Amino acid sequence: MENNYKELIYPSERYRSSCPRQFEELALEVIKWMRDFGELEVDRTQDVIQLSVDEEFGFSVVVTPENVDIRLAVIEWTCGTYEPALASHSWKKFNAKKARTLS
């Protein structure tokens, strides 16, 4: 299971480097903690890794080289149509360097 996440964190053809970046290693530590909450969805750009559990009622963790942001799922009401839209709001943010010492 962990190897599947490593492939998502370290995509072989994109974002190449000679060794994992510190925030990528931190994301793997966060995955170890989050996988107890259910199936994870991992989204990745060059400097952002978003780990989500149950998009509608769960939470997500956004890992960047500078911060680790824990985000809770919320419902926002759109203007004019009054329809619910899924969103998230920051609950707790940690400096990435300090977060590494917590793991």
Protein Blocks (a to p, Z undefined) as FASTA:
>chain_A
ZZmmmmmmmcfkgopafbdcfklmmmmmmmmmmmmnoccdddddfkbccddehjklmccd
dddfkbccdddddddddehjlpacdddddfbdcdfklmmmmZZ
